Amino acid sequence: MKDISLVKQMKDEVMEDLDLTGSTSDEELEAKIEEIIFAYSRDQRFTATQKQQLVDAVFSSFRGLDALQPLLDDPSVTEIMINSHNEVFIERAGQTIQTDVQFPSRARLEDIIQSIVSRVNRIVNESSPIVDARLQDGSRVNVVLPPIALKGPTMTIRKFPEKPVGVEDLIKWRALSAPVASFLEDLVKAKYNVFISGGTGSGKTTFLNVLSNFIPQDERIITIEDSAELQIRNVPNLVALETRNANTEGKGEVTIRDLIRASLRMRPNRIIVGEVRGSEALDMLQAMNTGHDGSLSTGHANSTKDMLSRLETMVLSGASLPVEVIRQQISSAVNIMIHLSRLRDKTRKVVAVSEMLDVVDGEYQMNPLFEFVEERETDDGKIIGDLQPTGNQLQQTLRLKAAGIPVPDVTKLTS
């Protein structure tokens, strides 16, 4: 029961019968919709389920996000990709599927986009056609408008899970093993600076959230994100900061870099930066090097080595420093690098955990601790494998000892 013309017809009848300019409650609106649809359905062969779907669709056209609402309400849908008002794809269980969902018109999709971005004080128009925003539940939203988007308004929604993913979930999904999870928990508690890298959709933000929840409750945390997504539940002394785009006059922009600098005056024990993409990398590294141990961040890259190169490029975009100095800053600031990957069977896994050592002769010295070893592939394409120790021991153990945490034999942390 997703006939666009029928939904529009029912909506028009509701608008004729009900004055929506006043303070009509959701209950009054839903009651009127049910009354009209039930009257209409007396002459139609609608099942109870079809009637309820029509009621929900009409209600969503008033108060929800129209054709999007059923997809947002479906917990099995993890991502919604709107290529134009009549072309909508979803991701479910790692598979991308085209749906029969359509918006009544391009104008209606544009109205919904404006409604979403205005709720978080963002602006998107022809002069500023790209924006990141979020829904009320925290789901991440990216919008691209014409003339940049040739098919029409484009929107991608990365849905926010109702229940935050925990370390137990990652272990159950075999994203990492229980012994490695326990080892990473000890590193976070002992205030090692951790950097998470990975490609698009590899689960960086989810993993950052899991690690963040290992932070002791008595610490003060500042989180800095483009669009607030982190769900840190166990730290009461928490300040969440979010960037702001410039207004229509080109003023009022607040960047990640601005927020990192401001956070240093807020007496944080740790700073968590959702993702570094540019010159703010230097500020993040300096914060890690100036007493904010245990800080966490993520970056987009295809490998640990690639992430280090990208960090150098980010720093160079905001400061004219010799590469040797930048490498020294990175090696001093970052203690542990964790790389995530989305494998060819669509599963997301930790594929490498490495320790950052000193720079020697201008080159990074890495100490790989764990690497994902693929054992085989099943007939249905499922990859079987585990995160295995490389045989190297953790070399920088002082922080673990200072925190009173036993130094583990990393070579024996097998699943």
C-alpha positions in Angstrom: 0.0 0.0 0.0 2.5 2.6 -1.2 0.6 4.2 -4.1 1.8 7.8 -4.2 -1.4 9.1 -5.8 -3.6 7.5 -3.1 -1.5 8.8 -0.3 -1.7 12.3 -1.8 -5.5 11.9 -2.3 -5.9 11.0 1.4 -3.6 13.8 2.5 -5.6 16.3 0.5 -8.9 15.1 2.1 -7.3 15.4 5.6 -6.2 18.9 4.9 -9.7 19.9 3.8 -11.3 18.5 7.0 -8.7 19.6 9.5 -7.2 23.0 10.2 -3.5 22.3 10.5 -2.5 25.9 11.0 -3.4 25.6 14.7 -2.0 23.3 17.4 -3.3 20.0 16.1 -1.8 17.2 18.2 -0.4 14.0 16.7 -3.3 12.1 18.2 -5.9 14.3 16.6 -4.2 14.2 13.2 -3.9 10.4 13.3 -7.6 10.0 14.4 -8.7 12.2 11.4 -6.5 10.2 9.0 -7.9 6.9 10.3 -11.5 8.2 10.0 -11.0 9.3 6.4 -9.1 6.2 5.3 -11.6 3.8 7.0 -14.5 5.6 5.3 -12.7 5.3 1.9 -11.8 1.7 2.4 -15.5 0.6 2.9 -15.7 0.5 -0.9 -12.3 -1.0 -1.4 -10.8 -4.4 -0.7 -8.2 -3.4 1.8 -6.8 -5.7 4.4 -6.3 -4.4 8.0 -2.5 -4.4 7.2 -3.0 -2.3 4.1 -5.2 0.2 5.9 -2.6 0.6 8.6 0.2 1.1 6.1 -1.9 3.8 4.4 -2.5 5.5 7.7 1.2 5.4 8.5 2.1 6.7 5.1 -0.3 9.7 5.3 0.7 10.5 8.8 4.4 10.4 7.8 3.6 12.8 5.0 2.5 15.4 7.6 4.7 14.8 10.6 7.4 12.3 9.6 9.8 12.2 6.7 7.2 11.1 4.2 8.2 8.1 2.1 11.4 7.8 4.1 9.7 7.0 7.4 9.0 3.3 6.9 12.7 2.8 6.0 13.8 4.8 9.0 11.5 2.7 11.2 12.8 -0.6 9.8 15.7 -1.8 12.1 17.1 -4.1 9.4 17.9 -1.1 7.1 21.3 0.3 7.9 21.7 2.9 5.1 19.3 4.8 2.9 20.6 6.2 -0.4 18.4 8.6 -2.3 19.7 9.3 -5.8 16.7 11.4 -6.8 13.0 11.7 -5.8 12.1 8.5 -7.7 15.2 6.4 -7.1 15.9 5.1 -3.6 18.3 2.3 -2.6 18.9 0.8 0.9 21.5 -1.4 2.5 20.3 -4.4 4.4 22.5 -7.1 5.9 25.4 -5.7 3.9 23.5 -5.9 0.5 22.5 -2.9 -1.5 18.9 -3.1 -2.8 16.8 -0.8 -4.9 13.4 -0.1 -3.4 10.0 0.9 -4.8 10.0 3.9 -2.5 9.4 7.3 -4.3 8.6 10.8 -3.3 5.6 12.5 -4.8 7.8 15.1 -6.5 11.3 16.6 -6.5 9.9 19.6 -4.6 8.7 17.3 -1.8 12.1 15.7 -1.4 13.7 19.2 -1.3 11.2 20.2 1.4 12.2 17.2 3.5 15.9 18.0 3.0 15.4 21.6 4.2 13.4 20.3 7.2 16.2 17.9 8.2 19.1 20.4 7.9 17.2 23.3 9.5 16.6 21.2 12.7 20.4 21.2 13.3 21.0 24.8 12.2 22.5 23.9 8.9 22.0 25.5 5.5 21.9 23.9 2.1 21.1 25.7 -1.2 22.4 26.2 -4.7 25.3 28.4 -3.5 26.2 25.9 -0.7 25.0 22.6 -2.2 26.8 20.1 0.1 26.0 19.7 3.8 26.4 17.1 6.6 23.6 16.9 9.1 21.9 14.4 11.4 18.4 13.3 12.3 17.0 13.6 15.8 18.0 10.0 16.6 21.6 10.8 15.6 21.6 9.2 12.2 24.2 10.7 9.9 22.9 12.6 6.8 24.8 13.9 3.8 23.0 16.1 1.2 24.1 17.2 -2.3 21.9 19.5 -4.3 21.8 20.4 -8.0 23.6 21.7 -9.9 26.3 19.5 -8.3 23.9 16.5 -8.3 22.8 16.0 -11.8 19.8 13.7 -11.2 18.3 16.0 -8.6 18.5 16.3 -4.8 20.6 13.5 -3.4 20.6 12.4 0.3 22.5 9.5 2.1 21.4 8.5 5.6 23.7 6.3 7.7 21.2 5.1 10.3 21.9 5.3 14.0 21.4 2.0 15.8 18.6 2.0 18.5 21.0 0.2 20.8 24.6 1.3 20.7 26.9 -1.4 19.5 29.0 -2.8 22.3 32.2 -4.8 22.4 30.2 -8.0 23.0 28.5 -7.4 19.6 31.8 -7.0 17.8 33.0 -10.2 19.4 29.8 -12.0 18.4 30.1 -10.7 14.8 33.8 -11.9 14.8 34.9 -8.3 14.1 37.7 -9.0 16.7 38.4 -11.6 19.3 37.7 -11.4 23.0 41.4 -11.5 24.0 42.2 -8.6 21.7 39.2 -6.7 22.9 40.3 -7.0 26.5 43.8 -5.9 25.4 42.5 -2.8 23.7 40.3 -2.1 26.8 43.5 -2.1 28.9 45.3 0.2 26.5 42.4 2.7 26.6 42.3 2.6 30.4 46.0 3.1 30.6 45.7 6.2 28.4 47.4 5.1 25.2 46.6 7.5 22.3 44.7 5.4 19.7 44.1 6.2 16.1 41.6 4.2 14.1 41.8 4.0 10.3 39.6 2.4 7.7 37.8 2.8 4.4 34.3 4.1 3.8 31.7 2.0 5.7 34.4 0.0 7.5 32.9 0.8 11.0 35.3 3.5 12.2 32.8 5.5 14.2 31.2 2.4 15.6 34.6 1.1 16.8 35.5 4.5 18.2 32.3 4.5 20.2 33.1 1.0 21.6 36.6 2.1 22.6 35.3 5.4 24.1 33.1 3.4 26.5 36.2 1.8 28.1 37.2 5.2 29.5 37.0 5.4 33.3 34.0 7.2 34.7 35.9 9.8 36.7 37.5 11.5 33.7 36.3 14.6 31.8 35.9 13.9 28.1 35.4 16.4 25.2 34.0 14.9 21.9 34.4 16.8 18.7 32.5 15.8 15.5 31.2 17.2 12.3 27.8 15.6 13.1 27.3 14.2 16.6 27.2 10.4 16.5 29.1 9.1 19.4 27.1 7.4 22.2 29.3 7.5 25.3 27.1 6.3 28.2 29.4 5.5 31.1 31.2 8.9 31.4 29.1 11.5 33.2 31.6 14.4 32.8 31.1 14.6 29.0 31.0 17.6 26.7 29.9 17.0 23.1 30.9 19.6 20.5 29.7 19.8 16.9 30.9 21.9 14.0 28.8 24.6 12.4 28.6 25.7 8.7 28.9 29.3 7.7 25.6 31.3 7.3 24.3 32.7 4.1 26.7 35.6 4.4 29.7 33.3 4.8 30.1 34.0 8.5 29.8 32.0 11.7 31.6 28.9 10.6 33.0 26.8 13.4 35.5 24.1 12.2 36.9 20.9 13.8 40.2 22.9 14.2 38.3 25.7 16.1 36.7 23.1 18.4 40.0 21.3 19.2 41.6 24.6 20.2 38.6 25.6 22.3 38.6 22.2 24.0 42.1 22.6 25.3 40.7 25.4 27.5 38.0 23.2 28.9 40.2 21.1 31.1 39.7 17.7 29.3 41.4 14.5 30.4 40.9 13.2 26.9 39.8 14.6 23.6 37.9 12.4 21.1 37.8 13.7 17.5 35.3 11.8 15.4 37.3 12.1 12.2 40.3 14.2 11.1 40.2 15.3 7.4 42.5 18.3 7.1 44.7 20.8 8.9 43.0 20.0 12.3 45.3 16.9 12.3 48.1 19.1 13.6 46.0 20.4 16.5 44.9 16.9 17.3 48.5 15.7 17.4 49.6 18.6 19.5 46.8 17.9 22.0 48.0 14.3 22.3 51.5 15.5 22.8 50.6 18.1 25.5 49.1 16.1 28.4 45.9 14.8 26.9 46.9 11.2 27.0 44.3 8.6 26.1 42.8 10.6 23.2 41.1 8.9 20.3 40.4 9.7 16.7 39.8 8.2 13.3 40.8 8.8 9.7 39.9 7.6 6.3 42.6 5.4 4.7 43.1 2.0 3.0 45.9 0.8 5.3 47.9 1.8 8.4 50.8 3.0 6.1 48.3 5.0 4.0 46.9 6.6 7.1 50.3 7.8 8.2 50.9 9.4 4.7 47.5 11.0 4.9 48.2 12.4 8.3 51.4 14.0 7.0 49.4 15.6 4.1 46.7 16.9 6.5 49.3 18.5 8.7 51.1 20.1 5.7 47.8 21.6 4.5 47.8 23.8 7.6 51.5 24.3 8.4 54.8 24.6 6.6 56.8 22.1 8.6 59.6 19.8 7.4 58.4 16.2 6.9 60.9 15.0 9.5 59.3 17.2 12.1 55.8 16.1 11.2 56.8 12.4 11.4 58.3 13.0 14.8 55.0 14.7 15.9 53.0 11.7 14.7 55.2 9.1 16.2 55.3 10.9 19.5 51.5 11.5 19.6 50.1 8.2 18.4 50.8 5.0 20.4 48.5 2.5 18.8 47.1 2.3 15.2 44.0 0.1 14.5 42.9 -0.6 11.0 39.4 -1.7 10.0 38.3 -3.1 6.7 35.1 -4.1 5.0 35.9 -7.5 3.4 34.6 -8.8 0.1 31.8 -10.7 1.9 30.6 -7.3 3.3 31.7 -8.1 6.9 33.6 -5.4 8.9 36.6 -6.5 10.8 39.7 -5.3 12.6 42.5 -6.4 10.3 45.5 -4.9 12.0 46.7 -3.5 15.4 50.1 -1.9 15.4 52.3 -0.1 17.9 53.9 3.1 16.8 57.6 3.4 17.7 60.1 6.1 17.3 61.2 7.6 13.9 64.6 6.2 12.9 66.5 7.8 10.0 63.4 9.7 9.1 61.3 6.6 8.7 58.4 5.3 10.9 59.1 2.3 12.9 56.0 0.1 13.4 55.5 -2.9 15.6 52.7 -5.0 14.2 50.9 -6.8 17.1 47.9 -8.4 15.4 46.9 -9.1 11.8 43.8 -10.7 10.3 44.6 -14.0 8.7 42.1 -15.4 6.2 41.8 -19.2 6.4 39.3 -20.0 3.8 36.1 -19.0 2.0 32.9 -20.9 2.3 30.8 -22.0 -0.7 28.4 -19.1 -0.1 31.3 -16.5 -0.1 31.7 -16.2 3.7 35.3 -15.4 4.7 36.6 -17.5 7.6 39.6 -16.1 9.5 40.8 -14.5 12.8 42.9 -11.7 14.1 46.1 -13.4 15.0 49.2 -12.3 17.0 52.2 -11.6 14.9 54.7 -12.8 17.5 55.8 -9.3 18.5 55.5 -8.1 22.0 54.2 -4.7 23.1 57.3 -2.5 23.6 55.9 0.6 25.3 54.6 -0.9 28.5 55.2 2.1 30.9 51.6 3.3 30.8 50.2 -0.1 31.6 52.5 -0.4 34.5 51.7 3.1 35.7 48.0 2.3 35.6 48.6 -0.9 37.6 47.5 -3.1 34.7 49.5 -6.3 34.1 51.5 -6.3 30.9 50.1 -9.1 28.8 52.0 -11.6 26.7 50.6 -10.3 23.4 51.8 -13.4 21.5 49.4 -15.6 23.4 46.2 -13.5 22.8 44.6 -15.8 20.3 40.9 -16.5 19.9 
